[in-house]
Amino acid sequence: MTSESINQGADRLRGAPARTDQGMGSLVRLPEFPFDVTVSASERQAGLRIARRAGAAQRVLNRILGVETRLSLVVLSRDDWRSQAEVSTYGVTHRARDGRLIVGAEPADAWHSVSDYFAHRLSPRARADLTAVHGVDPTNGRGPDLRALAETLIAHEIAHLCATQSRLAFPRRWLEETFANHALVAVLGETDPAGLRRVRALADAGATLADALPTLAEFEANFGSMDVIPSVLAELAITRSAYVAYSVYQAQPLVRLFAAFRNSRLSRDADYELGRMLATRVHPSIAAIPLRFACARVGRAA
């Protein structure tokens, strides 16, 4: 799923003018990590917490996939965001032009909008079940509190770095997101079972709201420019399939997905060849992701 997984809907903001003031200002370095970590001085505790999550994701993916992901992390307060980030909207995780991963010390405000959507669309029983897992959003007072979940999505961003640095050649954007979402599930499964429960609960709730799910063609064509809600629902649908694969075989489908698209001989462009390869070499639930989107559209038309 994703700071990109849910913040994917805000990716269109990444085209905002880059900031030109690159002075360190009130930023401090945290020397206790094996990778570069810079945080706003006023957000040291949040920086420590997020850096620990990033380090855990880096270690788990290194052990599972056998690759070391190079990482430089910047965790910013709202005040420092104005001068240090390269997109204007606070909390939208992004890779800077120099390769640093820039994260907000607090989640993006769009998470409250996502919570509000679920609050209004879910049945009272389903909403109660979801808030029992997440707590209640302090802003809208009804929907799930998604702040803790938002912070766990740093693992999704580390997975994207891993894929880029390993030169994985995904022929479809949904496969790129599948890799990152499966990595998120695998990392949380090993390091944060409560976090994995939050991800699963939101994905299960999202599956009941499939009438707002975009088609896979829309997801591919408009990735980075879609509204937040359909972006979120698409990422949740992909995450749910990744969770099914993980629940049966743990990280094995992730390893196979990594190998399939690291080896250009195994990658396929034609949809039928791609589906057959995914079903036989990765996991049937991953091959069935396009069908999930198609079935949702058929149900909506009916």
C-alpha positions as CSV (number, residue, x, y, z in Angstrom):
1,M,0.0,0.0,0.0
2,T,2.1,3.2,0.4
3,S,2.9,6.5,1.7
4,E,3.0,6.1,-2.0
5,S,0.5,3.4,-1.5
6,I,-2.0,5.8,0.0
7,N,-0.2,9.0,-0.7
8,Q,-0.1,7.8,-4.4
9,G,-3.2,10.0,-4.9
10,A,-1.1,13.0,-3.8
11,D,1.8,12.1,-6.2
12,R,0.5,14.6,-8.7
13,L,1.8,17.2,-6.3
14,R,5.4,16.0,-6.9
15,G,5.5,18.2,-9.9
16,A,5.3,21.3,-7.7
17,P,8.3,23.7,-7.9
18,A,11.3,22.4,-6.1
19,R,12.6,24.4,-3.1
20,T,15.9,26.2,-3.7
21,D,16.9,26.8,-0.1
22,Q,19.0,23.8,0.8
23,G,20.6,25.1,3.9
24,M,20.5,22.7,6.9
25,G,18.8,25.3,9.1
26,S,17.5,23.5,12.2
27,L,18.2,20.0,11.0
28,V,20.4,17.6,13.0
29,R,22.0,14.3,12.1
30,L,21.3,11.1,14.0
31,P,24.6,9.2,14.1
32,E,23.2,6.0,15.7
33,F,22.1,4.5,12.3
34,P,24.2,2.8,9.7
35,F,22.7,5.0,7.0
36,D,22.4,8.8,6.8
37,V,19.6,10.2,8.9
38,T,18.8,13.9,9.1
39,V,15.8,15.2,11.2
40,S,14.3,18.5,12.3
41,A,15.7,19.2,15.7
42,S,12.2,19.7,17.1
43,E,11.1,16.2,15.8
44,R,14.0,14.1,17.0
45,Q,11.7,11.5,18.6
46,A,9.6,11.1,15.5
47,G,12.9,10.9,13.5
48,L,14.2,8.2,15.7
49,R,11.0,6.2,15.4
50,I,10.8,6.5,11.6
51,A,14.5,5.8,11.1
52,R,14.1,2.6,13.2
53,R,11.3,1.5,10.9
54,A,13.3,2.3,7.8
55,G,16.3,0.4,9.2
56,A,14.1,-2.6,10.0
57,A,12.7,-2.6,6.5
58,Q,16.2,-2.3,5.0
59,R,17.4,-5.3,7.1
60,V,14.4,-7.5,6.4
61,L,14.6,-6.9,2.6
62,N,18.4,-7.5,2.7
63,R,17.9,-10.8,4.3
64,I,15.0,-11.9,2.2
65,L,16.2,-10.6,-1.2
66,G,20.0,-10.6,-0.6
67,V,20.4,-7.0,-1.7
68,E,21.5,-4.0,0.3
69,T,19.3,-0.9,-0.2
70,R,21.2,2.3,0.0
71,L,19.3,4.8,2.0
72,S,19.5,8.5,3.1
73,L,16.6,9.6,5.2
74,V,15.3,13.1,6.0
75,V,12.4,13.5,8.5
76,L,11.0,17.1,8.6
77,S,8.7,19.2,10.7
78,R,6.1,21.3,9.1
79,D,8.3,24.4,9.4
80,D,11.4,22.8,7.9
81,W,9.3,21.2,5.1
82,R,8.9,24.7,3.5
83,S,12.7,25.0,2.9
84,Q,13.9,21.4,2.6
85,A,11.2,19.4,0.8
86,E,10.8,19.4,-3.0
87,V,7.0,19.2,-3.1
88,S,4.7,21.7,-1.5
89,T,2.2,19.5,0.4
90,Y,3.4,18.5,3.8
91,G,3.9,14.8,4.5
92,V,4.0,13.6,0.9
93,T,6.9,11.2,1.0
94,H,9.2,11.7,-2.0
95,R,12.7,11.1,-3.3
96,A,14.6,14.3,-3.7
97,R,16.7,15.0,-6.8
98,D,19.8,14.0,-4.8
99,G,18.3,10.6,-3.9
100,R,17.3,11.4,-0.3
101,L,14.0,10.0,0.9
102,I,12.1,12.9,2.4
103,V,9.4,12.1,5.0
104,G,7.1,14.2,7.2
105,A,7.4,13.8,11.0
106,E,3.6,13.7,10.9
107,P,1.4,12.0,8.3
108,A,0.0,14.0,5.4
109,D,-3.3,15.7,6.1
110,A,-4.9,13.7,3.3
111,W,-5.1,10.7,5.7
112,H,-7.9,12.5,7.5
113,S,-9.8,12.7,4.3
114,V,-9.3,9.0,3.7
115,S,-10.6,8.3,7.2
116,D,-13.6,10.5,6.6
117,Y,-14.4,8.6,3.4
118,F,-14.4,5.3,5.2
119,A,-16.4,6.8,8.0
120,H,-19.2,7.8,5.6
121,R,-19.1,4.8,3.2
122,L,-18.9,1.9,5.7
123,S,-21.8,0.4,7.5
124,P,-22.0,1.2,11.2
125,R,-20.9,-2.3,12.1
126,A,-18.0,-2.3,9.6
127,R,-16.9,1.1,10.8
128,A,-16.9,-0.1,14.4
129,D,-14.8,-3.1,13.5
130,L,-12.3,-0.9,11.7
131,T,-12.0,1.7,14.5
132,A,-11.6,-1.2,16.9
133,V,-8.3,-1.9,15.1
134,H,-7.2,1.7,14.3
135,G,-8.8,3.8,17.0
136,V,-10.9,6.9,16.1
137,D,-9.6,9.7,14.0
138,P,-9.2,12.8,16.3
139,T,-10.2,15.2,13.5
140,N,-13.4,13.7,12.2
141,G,-14.4,11.8,15.3
142,R,-15.9,8.9,13.3
143,G,-13.5,7.2,11.0
144,P,-10.4,5.1,11.6
145,D,-7.3,6.9,13.0
146,L,-4.8,6.1,10.2
147,R,-1.8,7.9,11.6
148,A,-0.1,4.8,12.9
149,L,-0.7,3.0,9.6
150,A,0.7,5.9,7.6
151,E,4.0,5.7,9.5
152,T,4.4,2.0,8.8
153,L,4.3,2.7,5.0
154,I,8.0,3.7,5.1
155,A,8.6,0.0,4.4
156,H,6.8,0.5,1.1
157,E,9.0,3.4,0.2
158,I,12.2,1.4,1.1
159,A,10.9,-1.4,-1.2
160,H,10.6,1.1,-4.1
161,L,14.2,2.2,-3.5
162,C,15.3,-1.5,-3.5
163,A,13.5,-2.1,-6.8
164,T,15.1,1.0,-8.4
165,Q,18.6,0.2,-7.2
166,S,18.2,-3.4,-8.2
167,R,17.0,-2.3,-11.7
168,L,13.9,-4.4,-11.6
169,A,12.1,-4.1,-15.0
170,F,8.4,-4.1,-14.2
171,P,6.3,-3.9,-17.5
172,R,3.2,-2.6,-15.5
173,R,2.9,0.0,-12.8
174,W,0.6,-2.4,-10.8
175,L,3.4,-4.9,-10.6
176,E,5.7,-2.3,-9.2
177,E,3.1,-1.5,-6.6
178,T,2.6,-5.2,-5.9
179,F,6.2,-5.6,-5.2
180,A,6.3,-2.7,-2.8
181,N,3.1,-3.7,-1.1
182,H,4.2,-7.3,-0.7
183,A,7.4,-6.0,0.8
184,L,5.4,-3.9,3.2
185,V,3.4,-6.9,4.3
186,A,6.5,-9.1,4.7
187,V,8.4,-6.4,6.7
188,L,5.4,-5.8,9.1
189,G,4.9,-9.6,9.4
190,E,8.4,-9.9,10.8
191,T,8.7,-6.6,12.8
192,D,5.2,-5.3,13.6
193,P,2.3,-7.7,13.8
194,A,0.0,-4.9,15.0
195,G,0.9,-2.8,12.0
196,L,0.2,-5.7,9.7
197,R,-3.2,-6.1,11.4
198,R,-4.0,-2.4,10.7
199,V,-3.0,-2.8,7.0
200,R,-5.1,-6.0,6.6
201,A,-8.1,-4.4,8.3
202,L,-8.1,-1.4,6.0
203,A,-7.6,-3.5,2.9
204,D,-10.5,-5.7,3.9
205,A,-12.7,-2.7,4.5
206,G,-11.6,-1.2,1.2
207,A,-12.7,-4.4,-0.6
208,T,-16.3,-3.6,0.4
209,L,-16.2,-0.3,-1.4
210,A,-15.1,-1.5,-4.8
211,D,-17.6,0.7,-6.6
212,A,-15.1,3.5,-6.4
213,L,-12.2,1.3,-7.6
214,P,-10.6,2.5,-10.9
215,T,-10.1,0.1,-13.7
216,L,-6.6,-1.2,-14.0
217,A,-6.2,0.7,-17.2
218,E,-7.1,3.9,-15.4
219,F,-4.7,3.1,-12.6
220,E,-1.9,2.6,-15.1
221,A,-2.6,5.6,-17.2
222,N,-3.3,8.1,-14.4
223,F,-0.9,6.9,-11.7
224,G,0.2,10.0,-9.9
225,S,-2.6,12.2,-11.0
226,M,-5.8,10.4,-9.8
227,D,-7.8,11.6,-6.9
228,V,-6.7,10.3,-3.5
229,I,-9.7,8.0,-2.9
230,P,-9.5,5.8,-6.0
231,S,-5.8,5.7,-5.6
232,V,-6.1,4.5,-2.1
233,L,-8.7,1.8,-3.0
234,A,-6.5,0.6,-5.9
235,E,-3.5,0.2,-3.6
236,L,-5.6,-1.5,-1.0
237,A,-6.9,-4.0,-3.6
238,I,-3.3,-4.8,-4.6
239,T,-2.2,-5.0,-0.9
240,R,-5.0,-7.5,-0.2
241,S,-3.8,-9.8,-2.9
242,A,-0.2,-9.5,-1.6
243,Y,-1.5,-10.4,1.9
244,V,-3.2,-13.5,0.6
245,A,0.1,-14.7,-1.0
246,Y,2.0,-13.8,2.2
247,S,-0.4,-15.6,4.5
248,V,0.2,-18.9,2.7
249,Y,3.9,-18.7,1.7
250,Q,5.3,-15.8,3.7
251,A,8.0,-14.0,1.7
252,Q,8.5,-16.7,-1.0
253,P,6.2,-14.9,-3.6
254,L,8.1,-11.7,-3.0
255,V,11.4,-13.4,-3.7
256,R,10.0,-14.9,-6.8
257,L,8.6,-11.6,-8.0
258,F,12.0,-10.0,-7.4
259,A,13.7,-12.7,-9.4
260,A,11.2,-12.7,-12.2
261,F,11.7,-9.0,-13.0
262,R,15.4,-8.9,-12.3
263,N,15.7,-11.5,-15.1
264,S,14.6,-10.0,-18.3
265,R,14.2,-13.5,-19.9
266,L,11.4,-14.2,-17.5
267,S,9.6,-10.9,-17.9
268,R,6.6,-10.8,-20.3
269,D,4.8,-7.9,-21.9
270,A,1.7,-9.7,-23.4
271,D,-1.0,-9.9,-20.7
272,Y,-1.7,-13.6,-21.2
273,E,2.0,-14.4,-21.0
274,L,2.4,-12.2,-18.0
275,G,-0.5,-13.7,-16.2
276,R,0.7,-17.3,-16.9
277,M,4.2,-16.4,-15.6
278,L,2.9,-14.8,-12.5
279,A,0.6,-17.7,-11.7
280,T,3.2,-20.4,-12.2
281,R,6.4,-18.6,-11.0
282,V,5.1,-16.2,-8.3
283,H,1.6,-16.9,-6.9
284,P,-1.9,-17.2,-8.3
285,S,-3.3,-14.3,-6.1
286,I,-0.7,-12.0,-7.7
287,A,-1.7,-13.1,-11.2
288,A,-5.3,-12.5,-10.3
289,I,-4.9,-8.8,-9.5
290,P,-6.2,-7.7,-12.9
291,L,-9.3,-9.9,-12.4
292,R,-10.0,-8.2,-9.0
293,F,-10.2,-4.8,-10.8
294,A,-12.2,-6.2,-13.7
295,C,-14.7,-7.9,-11.3
296,A,-15.2,-4.6,-9.4
297,R,-16.0,-2.8,-12.6
298,V,-18.5,-5.5,-13.7
299,G,-20.2,-5.3,-10.3
300,R,-20.4,-1.5,-10.6
301,A,-22.0,-1.7,-14.1
302,A,-24.5,-4.3,-12.9
